[in-house]
Amino acid sequence: QVQLVESGGGLVQPGGSLRLSCAASRSTFIYAMRWYRQAPGKQRDLVAHINSGGITTYADSVKGRFTISRDNAKNAVYLQMNSLKPEDTAVYYCNAVISPALEYWGKGTLVTVSS
């Protein structure tokens, strides 16, 4: 069992920045780590993905503004969010893919972008 704990959410003004962190509870090989988000009344969408080799992909809506990174030694993943917009408001979830049949989720951290 692996627990994921997110941190770094909060209230920020439009145009501001936040950095989300997610740490795994124990050391294990994690193939890919991802950030998803879910706005009220909407489905959970993939925001960014990074695999064990450092290859990244992003949703079109965040390209150029968000950066995902990971520290394999710490089993941690980060999401640097710049130029935040009100439409970025959501609960952000960390996801760790151990194998094609095994993945874990964090409980989420709320990001609110509002003036």
Number of C-alpha atoms within 10 A of each C-alpha: 7 16 15 22 18 23 16 15 18 14 14 18 14 17 14 14 16 18 16 21 22 27 22 22 14 12 13 13 14 17 15 21 27 26 26 19 22 19 16 9 6 9 9 15 14 17 22 23 23 20 17 14 10 15 11 16 16 19 13 9 11 17 12 11 13 20 18 24 20 22 12 15 9 13 19 22 25 22 23 15 20 17 15 22 18 15 12 20 20 21 18 27 25 29 23 29 17 16 11 7 6 8 16 15 19 19 13 22 21 19 22 20 20 16 9
